[in-house]
Structure formats: C-alpha cells, structure tokens
Amino acid sequence: MALQTVAQGALDLHKSSCEELQIARVYTRHQTQICLASGYNSGDDDSDEDEEDGKLVTERQYHGNGNKKYFKTYQILPAKGSLPHAERLIEEKHFDVSGVCRVYYHFGLGQPYLSRKHFYDNQRLKSEQLFFVEDERRMKARKVGYWREYYEGGNTKTEKQYDANGIRTGFCKRYADDGSLEWVKDYTKDYIERLAEFNAQRGKLDISVEEAAALLGFGPGQIPTEAGEVDRVYRKRCMPLHPDKCPDPDANEKFIEVSRAREVLLKHLSGCASQAATGFRIQVVFVRLRVFCASQAATGFRRQVVVGAYILNSILYSAEDPHANHF
C-alpha cells in the first residue's frame, strides 16, 4: 500500500489510492471484490447494499374518479448540528381532475437549481421559472435565468431574465397575443450607465487618508493597518445605506463617499506595503555589499567594489518600481 499522496499533501478523490481514501474515512464503503471463476448470479449478490439515508419518499393523492391529483417525491434530511430536520424536495406534480399535469416542480439532487412549469388544460406550457436555491433545508431561493409566460395558443407572452443576484438583467420583453412586441427594456445598459456615472462621481471626490478613515468610522488619528480591517468596516457602513433599509434620497451620495474612502485607504495600504518591500530589498543589498566588500578587500580587487556600488546605485534609482527584479 503506497501512502505517498498523504505524505506529500492533500488527498485527491481521483488520484489518491483506495486505501488512502478508506483510511481518511472518505470512502466509508467496502471495496467490492468478486470471484468470477465459478460464474456470477446477480440475484445472489448482496455485496453492495444501498444506504438508508439515500431512500426517497413519494406521497400520492388521487381524485375521486381515481385519476392522479398530487405526487411529491422528497428525501428526508435528518437534523445535523444547528440544521433542522427537513424534507428535501425532488419532484412535485399537480394534476387536474382529468389527469392532466398542470404544475411540475423539479429539483434534482446535487444541483442548486429548481425549475417550475405551469401548463394549460390543453397541456401547452403556460409559464416556466427557474430558482437558485441557497438553502435546501429552508428552501430559501432567488430568481435566476430566463422566466417566460405563454399564451394559450403557444406564443410567448413575457420574457424576463435574472442574474446571479436575482436582479433583472439584459433585455426583458412583453408581447401581444399575435406575437408583436409591446414593451422592451435593456436593464444591463441602464446598469452600465449608472455604474459609469457613479465611478465618475467617486473619482472626483478628493479626500485625504485621515478623512477617509474618519468617513469609515475610525477614531481620531486612527489609520487602519490591514486591508481586511478596511473591508470589514466598509461592509458595516454600507449595510444601513441599502435602499431596502434607507429611504434617504441622499444615500447614494453617502455611499459614494464611503466607497471612495475605502479606495483611498486600500491604495494607502498598498503604497505602504510597496515601500516596506523596497526598503527590505535595499537592506538586503547593503548586507550583500558589505559581505562582498569584506571578501574582496583581502585579495586587493578593489574594482569589484565599484561594481557592487554600481548595483546598489541602480537599485536605489529604481526603488519606486516594486516589480523590478535585481537579483
């Protein structure tokens, strides 16, 4: 049994050996080994039983005439730590009294997307929606992708699309029943224009490092020393300015100041880091030069010292370029 992967670093599901994955308790099942010398009968094979936690449950309801009314398939998720017990939906169907499926939900295992389709009684599609499920236990979700509605004859009625944040994006349209376009809006174009206007206003705001720190809420004379600290305070200052929480029409102007303050502080910290790195490189050169001079002085090759001094001078001259490679 080779344990080289364990000794060298992280385990990999496809590259590590079976033994390594079993030792690490990644594999909790036994390896299936079957002797085929005497043949194989699938009916007698009990070497690979299914786990109980993969079992699915289907609830069924029927109309008085015997036709299907409601089918729901789900997986039971036991409580785990602070997570509550839940029924994780897999598939759900609603049927009318004549047995026609009118609403269909599909939430495949191993994926975060839930689709919903609504049908007319003639079985034509009435609407289709897609959700991104953030929490499958509590079924917290947001709109994503294309959402469409259709007329009973089959023509498209409305078409909307949502980005990863659950916000309308791109071209959204509404049609008449004859297929003619009644309404259209390009949301992405609006966002780009607003973004350009916001960045232009922010760029015009000239504030010092001290003023930026004060705008973000740091105490008098207190300048943050880490970018992470700036980001934490920035997020905290942004929360009250969200349009869902702040009806103040000047909230946008306040956010411009907060955003600019963050930019100024991060730029200041980046400059400090570059200066520190440059100072360290100069110190290293001084140490190397002193060692070089001491070693060469004993042999009388003074011109080598001149070469070392020339190297130092070139580094000092380009110290403002943190990307220069002198060694």
N, C-alpha and C positions, 0 to 999 in steps of 0.2 A: 504494500500500500504506500503510495507516494503522497507526502504532505507538503510538497514544495510550494504550492499555492498559499497554504496557510502561513508558511514561514516568510514568504515574500510580501504578502499584503492581503488585500481584501479578497473574499471568495467571490466567484462568479458562477451564476446559475448554469451557464453553458460550457465553461472552460474548466471548472473545478471537477475533481473526481467524485464519483458517487459516495465513496467512503467519507470524503471531507464534508459533503453536504449532509450526510447522516450524522456525523459527529457533531456538527454545528446545529443539529436539530432543524435544519432547513427541510430536509426530507424526513417526514415522520412515518412514512410507509416502508414496508419491507420491499427489497428488490425481488421482482418476480423471476424465478428460475424454474424452468420446467424441463423435464427429460422427455424427449420425443422419440426415444428409441423404441418404445412399445406403442407408439401412436398417440393420438390426442382426442379426447372426447370433451367437447365444450360443456356438455351437461354435467360433467363430474368436476369441473374446475371451480374450486372455492378459494383460490389463492389470492383473489383481488377483489375483496368486498368493498362496496361503497360506504362512505362515512355517513353517519346520521345527519350531520349538520348541512349536508347538501340536499336534503329532502325538500321538495316543493309541495305546497298545499294548494288544491283547487277547490273553490267554493262554487256551487252550481244552484241556480234558481230557475224555475220553469213557469211559464204562463199556464192558465187554467186549461188551455187546449193542448198542453203537452209540449209546445214549442219552447225553445230556449228563451230565457229572459235576461239572465245575468251570469257571466262566467268571470271568475277572478282567480288568477294564479299568483302566489306570492311565496317568498322564502322567509322563514322565521329567523330573526336575528336576536339571539339572547342578549341580555344586558351585559355590558362589558365596561368595567370601571364606572365612570360617570355617565356612560352612554346608556340610554334606556332601552328596554325591550322594544322591538319593532317588527312590523310585517313589511318586508321589502317587496314592493310591487314588481311583478314580472310582466304580466299581461292582464288586461281587463277588457271585457266586451259587453255591450248592452244591446239587446235585441228587442224589436217591436213585436207585437202580438202575432204578426205573420211570420216571424222567424228571421227577419232581415236585420243584419247588424247595422246599428245606427251610430254607435260611438265605439272607437277602438283605441286603447292605450297600449303602448309597447315600451318597456323599459328593460332592455337587455342586460344581462349580468356582465360585469366587467367594463361597463361604459357609463358615462355620466349623463347621457342624452336620453330624454323621454319624449316620445312622439305621440301626438293625439290626432285622430282623424274622425271627422263627423260626416255622416252620409245622409243623403235624402232617401225618401222611401223607395225611389226608383234605383237606389244603390249607386247613384252618381255621388262623387265627392262634393261635400258642402263646404268644408274647411279643413285645413291642416296646420298644425302648430308644432313647434319644437322647443323644448325646455332644456336648460342646463341645470342639472340637479346638484346643488352644492352639498346638501346633507341628505343622504338617502334614508336616514332613520326618521328625521323630522320632515322630510320631503320639501325642504326649502329650495326653491328654484328661481331661475330668471329666464326671460325670453331670450332666444338666440336663433340665428339663422333666418330662413325665409318663413313668413307666415302668409297664407293665402286663403281667400274666400272665393267661392264659385257660385254662379247662378245655377239654377236647377237644370238649365239646358246644357251646361258644361263650360260656358265661357267664364273667364276669370273676372271676379268682382273687385277684389282688392289684393294688393301685393305689397307687403312690408318686409323689411329685413332689419335684424338687430345684431349689434356687435357683441363681443365677449363680455361687455359690461351690462348688457341688457338694454342698451340705448338704440333708438332708431338710427340707421345709417344708410348711406347710399341713396338710390332712387326708390321712393315709395310712391305707389300709384293707386288710382281708383278708376274703374271702368264702368261704362253703361252696359246694359244687358246686350246691346248689339255689338259690343267689342270696342266702341270708340272710347278714347281716353278722356276722362272728366277732370282729373286732378293729378298733379305730379309735383314732387318736391325732392331736391337733391340735398339731403342733410349733410353729407360729407363736405360738400362745397361750403356750406354755412360754417361748419366747424373749422375748416381750414382758414377761412377769412377771419373768424373771431380769434383764432389762435394767433394769426399774424398780427392782428390789432393788439392783442394782449401783450405779446412779446415786444412789440414796438413801444408800448407804453412803459413796460417794465424796464426796457433798456434805457429810456430817457431819465429814469429815476436815479439821481446821483446821491449816494449815501456813503458815509464812512463805515469802517469796520465797527467802531464803537456804536454808531447809530443803528447799524444792522443788528448788533447784539441786543440793543435795547428794544428794538421793534419785535424781536422774537421773544422777549420777556426775560432775558438775562439781567442780573442785578447790575447796579452802577459799577463800572470799571471791570466787570466780569466778561472775559472773552473765552468762548469755548475752545477746547484744545483738540477735540476729536470730531470727525465728520458725522459719526453715529449720533453724537450728542446733539448736533445741529439738526439732523433729520428727525430725531425724536421730538424735539421742541417744535419743529416746523409742523409736523403732523398734528401735534396737540393744538397749535394755534389755528390750524386750518379747519378743524372739526366744527367750531362754532360758526364759521363763515359759510358752511354748506347751505345752499338755497333751501333745502328741506327744513333747516333749523333757524335760518336767519332771514327775516323778511326785509332787512335793511337794504335799500337800493344802493347804498354805498359799499356794500360788502365786497363787490368786485374790486373797487379801488383799494380796499384794505388788503385784499388778497394779493394785489399787485405789489404792495409794499412788503408783505410777508415773503412772497416769492423772491423778490429782488434781494431782500435781506439774507435769505438763505443762500442765494447765488454769491453774494459778496463774501459771506463768511466761508463758504466752501472754497472759493478762489483764494481767500487769505490763507486758509489752512494748507491748500495745495502749494502756495508760494513758500510758506514756512518749511514744508517738507522738502521742497526742492533746494532751498538754501541750506538746510541741515545736511542733505545728501552731498551738496557741493562742498560744504565745509569739511565733511568727513573725508571726501576724496583728497582735498588739499592736505589734510593732516597725514593721510597715508603717504602722499608724495613726499612730504617733509621727512617722515621717518625713513622712507626708502632712500632719499637723497643723502641723509646723514650716514646711513649704513654704507651706501655706495662710496661716499667721500672717504670714510674711515678705511674702507678696504683698499681703495685705490691710492691713497696717500702714501701708504707704506711702499708701494712699488715705484712711485715717482711719476705716474702717468697723470699729470695734472689736467691734461686736455680732456680727460674723461669727465672730470668735474664740470668742465664747461658744457659738455653735452648734457649732463644731468641738470644743470641750471637752465639750459635751453628748454628741456622737457617741462620743468616746473613753470617757467615763464609762459609757455604755450597753454598750459592747463589753467593758470590764473587768468590768462587773457580770455579764454573761452568758458569761464566758470559759469556764465549766465546760461549756457546751454547744457541742461541736465542730461541730455541724451548723447552727448559726446562721449566716445569711447577712447580713452587714452592709454589703455593697457592691453 
